[in-house]
Amino acid sequence: MKDLRILFREAAGDVFAVWRKEVRRVVHDQGALIFFILVPLFYPLLYALIYTGEVVREVPVVVVDDGETAMSREFVRRVDATPDVRVVARTGNMEEAREMLRCAEVYGIIRIPENFSHEVNRGGQAHVSLYCDMSGLLYYKALLLSCTEVSLDMGAEVQVHRLGNTTARQDEVSTSPLAYEDVALFNPTNGFASFLIPAVLMLVIQQTLLLGIGMINGTARELGTFHTQLEHGGGRGTVRLVAGKALCYLMLYVLVCVWVLLVVPRLFSLVQIPQSVDLFAFLLPYLLACIFFSMTLSLLIVQRETCMLVFVFTSLPLLFISGISWPGVAVPDFWRYVSWLAPSTFGINGFVRLNTMGALLEDVKFEFVGLWIQTGVYFLTACAAYYYMINESKKRVA
């Protein structure tokens, strides 16, 4: 029993010594400070500021009114009165409207046919054509919703006029026999920021760890000094080295998580309804999995700058296959399984459900268990990677 206490004390002392040296190494490495401090500090603010409007308003459109009737002008007036659309020009020439769309003066064309009023007055069905710049789906959403709402309102008025009801209640029942209420769950503003920013924030944590740890290890391998970080030889020393370094990164990123995941969303009034205990319990395996994942992949970094070439491009693919920006059910099975290799997939999905949808820890059991499995597996692979890099450094010196 006494030997176990002595062994534990020695191990704790070694881990603490590695932690202290790693803190000093991070503080004196300007590149690592950029990825560990400046990027998590400013990137979330940048993304949140870009999408702070949440929705697109006053999308400019041009109207081609071939009928020039009172009813067609009323349709255009109502569309222009909606908050999402602004009519900036009217023309009777479709070619001129296309040229304005091509030059990005407008993002949509509303074309009202010559027989619009005639069809409505004779009891037929009138058609309004909408042409939209599909390079931005938010433009399409704004234009389509505005035109649809106006057409439904005008259609209800025409229906009431033809029925000849005598009371307002009869008009209400005739036009809307089934009352319904549209409630946007978990994103009351239907905004882009509330939908995307939480996922981006979680990805920022993983990617900055990848870049920072990769840069530190790339520098050591480039200089051939990796083996000097080891207090004791053999596998036991490698485990303590990995544990000490991980402790340094964990303590740093606990503070980063408070800023990125709690303070920034509050500054921009994003949806936050988490149970604090469940959220922090979920973040612990996520941080550990990201740290050991980054330490494992640092095996690919042989020079200081290599991490920029290897890891930066992975941000968008990881976001897409996580199942947030693109529906998870529509992701092919192969890429869904590939996405499980990255902690960000489990982290993003679990965090969004905890933070934005009010789920409890038991509701994200799949993601929670997945992160702990990744933590264990990547700890072992990180030890193996560091053992290889230490021996490589020794051979290089010899």
Secondary structure, DSSP 8 states (H G I E B T S, - for coil): -HHHHHHHHHHHHHHHHHHHHHHHHHHT-HHHHIIIIIHHHHHHHHHHHHTTT-S---EEEEEEESS--HHHHHHHHHHHHSTTEEEEEEES-HHHHHHHHHTTS-SEEEEE-TTHHHHHHTT-----EEEE-TTSHHHHHHHHHHHHHHHHHHHHHHHHHHHT-SSHHHHHHHH-SS------SS-TT--HHHHHHHHHHHHHHHHHHHHHHHHHHHHHHHHT-GGGG-SS-HHHHHHHHHHHHHHHHHHHHHHHHIIIIIIHHHHTT------HHHHHHHHHHHHHHHHHHHHHHGGG--STTHHHHHHGGGHHHHHHHTTTTTTGGGS-HHHHHHHTTSHHHHHHHHHHHHHTS---GGGGHHHHHHHHHHHHHHHHHHHHHHHHHHHHHHHHH-
